[in-house]
Amino acid sequence: MKNKYIRGLVLVSIIIIIIAIGNRAVKGDKKYSIFANPHQFGEFALYGEDNIEFKFQKPVENIEKITISDSLLSKIDIQKVNSNIVIDYDEKNIFVVEHKSKDGNVLQHLQIQYLNKEGSYIILSAYEVCDFVFIPKENDRFGNQVNIYDYEDKKIISIVQTTDSGLTKEYYYYNKGTDEIGLVVTGGSEMYTYEDDVLFHAMYTGKDNEEDVLELFENFIVSY
C-alpha cells in the first residue's frame, strides 16, 4: 500500500521529494495518470472512479494564457489573490488539468502556485468533482491543530501543522528542459472547503500565518 504519510517531518526543514515521472511529456496534450491529491481524499472519493488519465496543459504564469472552463473560472478570483499574496515568491505557475468523467462531462482542476526559493510556498487549487460527499472533520489523526470556520451554510476546515507528522501534500512540477510533469511531495498546513461541485484546497508551509492564508483563501473563492 502506498504510504500516504510523512512521519518525522520537521517544520523548519521540510523535505521536498521530486518524483521522476518517465514519458510524461506535455507536448500534444498527452494523457497520463498523475494526480495532486488534495487532503489525500483520493480519485474515487472525488470522481467516483480510479485509475484516471488526466490531460495536462503546459503551465503558465498568466490565467489569460490557459484554457479554462467558464464554469470553473466564474468560481475563482485569481486577480484578487495576486493583489493580496502574503509571501515574497520567486516563481508562479498555473496548472489546468482535466479528464472526462464516466458520464461524458469534462471536469477540470486548477492549481496556482506561489513558490519561494527558500522553500516557502502557498498553493491554491479548485477541483471540479462528482459523487463527492463532503464530511468536515473536527480532528486530525496526527494531533495537529484543526480550526473550523463557519460561514452560515459553509465551512472551511483548517489543519495547522503543529506536530512532526501529518498527511503528505502534493503539487505539480514542470521540467522545462524535458517538457515533463511530475509531483512534488512535501508537508505543511492546509485548508479546504466544498461548494457547488468544487473542492477548494490551500496548502502552505508552517512558517506562514494561518490568518493571512485564510484571508487569501477567501479571496480565491468568489462566493466567500
C-alpha positions as CSV (number, residue, x, y, z in Angstrom):
1,M,0.0,0.0,0.0
2,K,1.3,3.4,-0.9
3,N,2.4,5.3,2.1
4,K,0.4,8.4,2.4
5,Y,2.1,10.0,5.3
6,I,5.4,11.7,6.2
7,R,6.5,10.8,9.7
8,G,9.1,12.7,11.5
9,L,8.6,15.8,9.4
10,V,10.4,18.7,10.9
11,L,8.6,22.0,10.3
12,V,11.8,24.1,10.0
13,S,13.2,21.8,7.4
14,I,10.5,20.5,5.1
15,I,11.7,17.6,3.0
16,I,10.8,18.0,-0.7
17,I,10.9,15.0,-2.9
18,I,10.5,15.4,-6.6
19,I,9.1,12.2,-8.1
20,A,10.5,11.4,-11.5
21,I,7.8,10.6,-14.0
22,G,9.0,8.9,-17.1
23,N,7.4,9.5,-20.5
24,R,5.2,12.3,-19.2
25,A,5.7,14.8,-22.0
26,V,3.2,17.7,-22.2
27,K,3.6,18.1,-25.9
28,G,0.5,17.1,-27.9
29,D,-1.7,17.2,-24.8
30,K,-0.9,13.7,-23.8
31,K,-2.9,12.0,-21.1
32,Y,-1.3,10.1,-18.2
33,S,-2.0,9.1,-14.6
34,I,-0.6,11.6,-12.2
35,F,-2.7,13.5,-9.7
36,A,-2.0,16.1,-7.0
37,N,-4.3,14.6,-4.4
38,P,-6.0,17.2,-2.1
39,H,-6.0,16.2,1.6
40,Q,-5.4,12.6,0.4
41,F,-9.1,12.2,-0.5
42,G,-8.3,10.0,-3.5
43,E,-9.6,9.9,-7.0
44,F,-12.5,7.6,-6.2
45,A,-13.8,9.9,-3.5
46,L,-13.6,12.9,-5.8
47,Y,-14.7,11.4,-9.1
48,G,-16.3,8.0,-8.4
49,E,-13.6,6.1,-10.3
50,D,-10.0,5.0,-10.1
51,N,-7.0,4.9,-12.4
52,I,-8.0,8.1,-14.2
53,E,-5.9,9.5,-17.1
54,F,-5.6,13.3,-16.8
55,K,-4.9,15.7,-19.7
56,F,-2.4,18.5,-18.8
57,Q,-1.9,21.9,-20.4
58,K,1.5,23.4,-20.2
59,P,1.7,25.6,-17.1
60,V,1.7,29.4,-17.4
61,E,2.0,32.5,-15.2
62,N,-1.0,34.3,-16.6
63,I,-4.5,32.9,-16.4
64,E,-5.4,34.5,-19.7
65,K,-2.9,32.2,-21.5
66,I,-4.5,29.0,-20.5
67,T,-7.8,27.3,-21.4
68,I,-10.2,27.0,-18.5
69,S,-13.9,26.5,-18.5
70,D,-16.2,29.4,-17.9
71,S,-17.9,27.4,-15.1
72,L,-14.7,27.0,-13.1
73,L,-13.4,30.4,-13.9
74,S,-16.5,32.0,-12.5
75,K,-15.9,30.5,-9.1
76,I,-12.4,31.7,-8.5
77,D,-10.7,35.1,-8.4
78,I,-7.0,34.9,-9.2
79,Q,-6.7,38.7,-9.7
80,K,-7.8,39.3,-6.1
81,V,-5.3,36.6,-4.9
82,N,-2.5,38.2,-6.9
83,S,-3.3,41.5,-5.2
84,N,-3.2,40.1,-1.7
85,I,-0.5,37.4,-1.8
86,V,1.3,37.3,1.5
87,I,4.7,35.8,0.6
88,D,7.6,37.0,-1.5
89,Y,7.6,34.5,-4.3
90,D,10.2,33.8,-7.0
91,E,8.0,31.6,-9.2
92,K,4.4,31.5,-10.1
93,N,2.8,28.6,-12.0
94,I,-0.8,27.9,-13.1
95,F,-1.7,24.3,-14.0
96,V,-5.0,23.3,-15.6
97,V,-5.7,19.6,-15.7
98,E,-8.8,17.8,-17.0
99,H,-10.4,14.4,-17.6
100,K,-13.7,13.2,-19.0
101,S,-15.9,11.5,-16.4
102,K,-17.9,8.3,-16.9
103,D,-21.0,10.3,-17.9
104,G,-19.0,12.3,-20.5
105,N,-18.6,15.5,-18.6
106,V,-15.2,17.2,-18.8
107,L,-14.0,18.1,-15.3
108,Q,-11.1,20.4,-14.7
109,H,-9.0,21.3,-11.8
110,L,-6.7,24.4,-11.4
111,Q,-3.7,24.8,-9.3
112,I,-1.9,28.1,-8.8
113,Q,1.5,28.0,-7.1
114,Y,3.5,30.8,-5.4
115,L,6.9,29.3,-4.7
116,N,9.9,30.8,-2.9
117,K,13.5,29.7,-3.4
118,E,13.9,29.3,0.3
119,G,11.2,26.6,0.3
120,S,8.1,28.6,1.3
121,Y,5.0,28.1,-0.8
122,I,1.3,28.9,-1.0
123,I,-0.7,26.8,-3.4
124,L,-4.4,27.2,-4.1
125,S,-6.5,24.7,-6.0
126,A,-10.0,24.3,-7.3
127,Y,-11.3,20.8,-8.3
128,E,-14.5,20.2,-10.2
129,V,-15.6,16.9,-8.8
130,C,-18.6,14.5,-8.9
131,D,-20.1,12.0,-6.5
132,F,-18.2,13.7,-3.7
133,V,-19.5,13.5,-0.1
134,F,-18.2,16.4,2.0
135,I,-17.9,15.5,5.7
136,P,-16.0,18.1,7.7
137,K,-13.6,16.5,10.2
138,E,-13.1,18.2,13.5
139,N,-9.9,16.4,14.5
140,D,-6.7,15.2,12.9
141,R,-5.4,11.7,13.4
142,F,-1.8,13.0,14.0
143,G,-2.9,15.5,16.6
144,N,-2.4,18.6,14.5
145,Q,-4.5,21.7,15.3
146,V,-7.8,21.8,13.5
147,N,-9.8,25.0,13.2
148,I,-13.3,25.2,11.7
149,Y,-14.5,28.5,10.3
150,D,-18.3,28.7,9.8
151,Y,-19.8,30.9,7.1
152,E,-23.6,30.4,7.6
153,D,-24.1,27.2,5.4
154,K,-20.4,26.8,4.6
155,K,-17.3,25.6,6.4
156,I,-13.6,26.0,5.9
157,I,-11.6,23.3,7.6
158,S,-8.0,24.4,8.5
159,I,-5.4,22.0,9.6
160,V,-2.3,23.7,11.0
161,Q,0.8,21.6,11.2
162,T,1.7,21.6,14.9
163,T,3.4,18.1,15.2
164,D,6.1,16.4,13.3
165,S,3.7,14.2,11.4
166,G,0.8,14.6,9.0
167,L,-0.7,13.9,5.7
168,T,1.6,14.4,2.7
169,K,0.9,17.3,0.4
170,E,1.3,17.1,-3.3
171,Y,1.7,19.7,-6.1
172,Y,2.6,19.6,-9.7
173,Y,6.1,20.2,-11.0
174,Y,7.1,21.1,-14.6
175,N,10.5,20.4,-16.0
176,K,11.1,22.9,-18.8
177,G,14.2,21.0,-20.1
178,T,12.4,17.7,-20.7
179,D,8.9,19.1,-21.1
180,E,7.6,16.7,-18.5
181,I,5.4,16.9,-15.4
182,G,5.9,15.3,-12.0
183,L,4.8,15.7,-8.5
184,V,6.4,17.3,-5.5
185,V,5.6,15.6,-2.3
186,T,6.0,17.6,0.9
187,G,4.4,18.6,4.2
188,G,2.8,21.7,5.8
189,S,-0.5,23.1,6.7
190,E,-3.7,23.1,4.6
191,M,-7.3,24.2,4.4
192,Y,-10.2,23.1,2.3
193,T,-13.9,23.6,1.7
194,Y,-16.6,22.3,-0.8
195,E,-19.3,24.2,-2.6
196,D,-21.3,23.8,-5.9
197,D,-19.4,20.7,-7.0
198,V,-16.0,22.2,-6.5
199,L,-13.5,21.2,-3.8
200,F,-11.3,24.2,-2.9
201,H,-7.9,23.5,-1.3
202,A,-5.0,25.5,0.0
203,M,-1.6,24.3,1.3
204,Y,1.2,26.3,2.7
205,T,4.4,26.0,4.8
206,G,4.1,26.1,8.5
207,K,6.0,29.3,8.8
208,D,3.2,31.3,7.1
209,N,0.4,32.8,9.2
210,E,-2.9,30.9,9.1
211,E,-4.9,34.1,9.3
212,D,-3.2,35.5,6.2
213,V,-3.7,32.3,4.2
214,L,-7.3,32.1,5.3
215,E,-7.9,35.6,4.0
216,L,-6.2,34.7,0.8
217,F,-8.3,31.5,0.5
218,E,-11.5,33.6,1.0
219,N,-10.3,35.9,-1.8
220,F,-9.7,32.9,-4.0
221,I,-13.3,31.7,-3.7
222,V,-15.8,34.0,-5.4
223,S,-18.7,33.1,-3.1
224,Y,-16.9,33.9,0.1
